Amino acid sequence: MDDFYITIADEAECEIKIKASRFIGRTFKVCSLNDINKQLLTIRKKEYTANHNCYCYKIGIGTKELFKYSDDGEPSGTAGKPMFDVINGHSLTNTLVIVTRYFGGTKLGTGGLVRAYGDCVKAVLEKSDTKKVFQTSLLRVIIAFPLYNKLLLTMTKLEATQVEAKFSDEIDITIEIRNSLLDKLQSEIVELSGGKAVIEQIKTN
């Protein structure tokens, strides 16, 4: 069961020059269309004298995946699609890339534009780097106090973390666990407590 996605580690900016044209690439962490629209508006205001602000993005995973790319006035297929091919080739999601171009007076031709936009995205992604983000669930567990240390050992084994805990005769603990290990953790808590622990799934990320 896949319970992770790959996205950029850091937002970054870089610039390359090709035949006097300036290409400024920027990466952004985004989770929604609202995030994307805000960043596009910000860059369009900042770079209002630019000839083009081309972009591509992908958000979500699986059946909830959304993507789009735009040439923003460049010849069709010479900017947005090559940019998207780069982020897609890195298996990235929740990522927006904007490349701003200031025309330098020399036409680059179709092939030259495709290479320029693709190379700019490759360069800015190298600065951004990538990271794996795990999808997790939150469990609320109420268990007898004497079993707390054993529960912690089980959590450590399954790479689960304690988010919050309230102590009395029982432990009321909130646990974060990778989705792929959720069933295993619940089974081990049931076995550890002899079926007496209360287990409630609070949230899935």
C-alpha positions in Angstrom: 0.0 0.0 0.0 1.5 3.3 -1.1 1.1 5.9 1.7 3.4 8.6 0.5 3.9 11.2 -2.2 7.0 13.1 -3.4 7.1 16.9 -3.5 9.7 19.7 -3.3 11.7 20.0 -0.1 12.1 23.8 -0.4 10.8 26.6 -2.5 13.5 28.0 -4.7 14.3 30.5 -7.5 16.9 30.5 -10.2 17.6 32.3 -13.4 19.2 31.2 -16.7 20.0 33.3 -19.8 19.8 32.0 -23.3 20.6 34.4 -26.2 19.8 37.4 -24.0 16.4 36.1 -22.9 16.1 35.7 -19.2 14.2 32.7 -17.8 13.4 33.0 -14.0 12.1 29.7 -12.5 10.3 29.5 -9.2 8.9 26.5 -7.3 6.1 26.6 -4.7 4.6 24.2 -2.3 0.8 24.1 -3.0 -2.1 21.9 -1.8 -5.1 23.5 -3.5 -6.2 25.6 -6.4 -6.5 28.5 -4.1 -2.8 28.2 -3.2 -1.9 28.1 -6.9 -4.0 31.1 -7.9 -2.5 33.2 -5.1 1.0 32.4 -6.2 0.2 33.1 -9.8 -1.3 36.4 -8.9 1.7 37.4 -6.8 4.2 36.6 -9.6 2.1 38.2 -12.3 2.1 41.4 -10.2 5.8 41.2 -9.4 6.8 40.4 -13.0 4.2 42.5 -14.7 6.7 43.7 -17.4 7.7 40.2 -18.4 6.7 38.8 -21.8 5.5 35.5 -20.4 4.7 33.9 -17.0 4.3 30.2 -18.0 3.4 27.6 -15.4 2.6 24.0 -14.6 1.3 22.3 -11.5 0.2 19.0 -10.1 -1.7 18.6 -6.8 -3.2 15.5 -5.1 -2.6 11.9 -5.7 -4.5 9.0 -7.2 -8.1 9.7 -8.2 -7.8 13.2 -6.6 -4.9 14.3 -8.8 -5.2 17.6 -10.7 -2.7 19.1 -13.1 -2.5 21.9 -15.6 0.1 23.7 -17.7 0.1 27.0 -19.6 2.2 28.5 -22.4 1.0 32.0 -21.5 1.4 33.3 -25.1 4.4 31.3 -26.1 3.9 29.1 -29.2 1.6 26.1 -28.3 3.5 23.2 -26.6 6.8 25.0 -26.2 6.6 26.0 -22.5 3.9 24.6 -20.2 4.0 21.0 -21.5 7.9 20.7 -21.4 7.8 22.2 -17.9 5.1 19.7 -16.8 7.1 16.8 -18.3 10.0 17.7 -16.0 7.9 17.7 -12.7 6.0 14.6 -13.8 9.3 12.9 -14.6 10.3 13.5 -11.0 6.9 12.1 -9.8 6.2 15.3 -8.0 2.9 16.5 -6.7 1.6 19.4 -4.6 4.1 21.5 -6.7 3.7 24.6 -8.8 6.5 25.9 -11.1 6.4 29.3 -12.7 8.9 30.3 -15.4 9.0 34.0 -16.2 10.6 35.0 -19.5 12.0 38.4 -20.5 12.5 38.3 -24.3 16.1 39.2 -25.3 15.5 40.1 -28.9 16.6 36.8 -30.5 14.0 34.2 -31.3 14.8 30.8 -30.0 12.6 28.7 -32.3 10.3 25.9 -31.2 13.0 23.5 -30.2 15.0 26.2 -28.4 12.0 27.2 -26.3 11.2 23.6 -25.3 14.8 23.2 -24.2 15.0 26.5 -22.4 11.8 26.1 -20.4 12.7 22.5 -19.6 16.2 23.4 -18.5 15.0 26.2 -16.3 12.6 23.8 -14.5 15.4 21.3 -14.1 17.7 23.9 -12.6 15.2 25.3 -10.1 14.1 21.7 -9.0 17.8 20.9 -8.4 17.8 23.9 -5.9 14.5 22.8 -4.4 15.4 19.2 -4.0 12.6 16.7 -3.3 11.3 14.8 -0.2 8.9 12.0 0.5 5.8 12.9 2.6 4.0 10.1 4.4 0.3 10.0 4.6 -0.7 9.3 8.2 -3.6 8.7 10.5 -4.4 9.8 14.1 -5.5 7.2 16.6 -6.9 7.9 20.0 -6.2 5.0 22.4 -7.3 4.6 26.0 -5.4 1.9 27.7 -4.5 0.8 31.2 -1.6 2.8 32.7 0.7 -0.3 33.4 0.7 -1.0 29.7 2.1 2.4 28.7 5.7 1.4 28.3 4.8 -1.6 26.3 2.7 0.5 24.1 5.6 2.9 23.6 7.8 0.0 22.5 5.2 -1.1 20.0 4.9 2.5 18.7 8.7 2.7 18.3 8.8 -0.6 16.4 6.1 0.7 14.0 7.6 4.2 13.7 4.5 5.8 15.3 4.7 9.0 17.3 2.9 10.3 20.4 1.1 13.5 19.7 -0.6 14.0 23.1 -1.1 12.0 26.2 -3.3 12.4 29.4 -2.4 10.3 32.4 -4.6 9.0 35.1 -5.5 5.3 36.0 -5.6 5.0 32.2 -3.6 6.6 29.4 -5.5 8.6 26.9 -3.0 8.9 24.1 -3.2 10.3 20.6 -0.9 8.5 18.1 0.2 9.4 14.6 1.0 6.4 12.3 1.7 5.8 8.6 -1.5 4.6 6.9 0.2 1.4 5.7 1.0 0.5 9.3 -2.4 1.5 10.8 -4.0 -2.0 10.8 -0.8 -3.5 12.3 -0.7 -1.0 15.1 -4.4 -1.5 16.0 -3.9 -5.3 16.0 -0.9 -5.1 18.3 -2.8 -2.8 20.7 -5.7 -5.2 20.8 -3.3 -8.0 21.6 -1.4 -6.0 24.1 -4.5 -5.0 26.0 -6.4 -8.2 25.7 -9.0 -6.4 23.7 -9.7 -3.9 26.5 -8.2 -0.8 24.9 -10.5 1.7 23.4 -9.3 2.6 19.8 -10.7 5.4 17.8 -9.5 6.7 14.5 -9.6 10.5 14.6 -8.2 11.6 11.3 -6.5 10.5 8.1 -4.1 12.8 6.3 
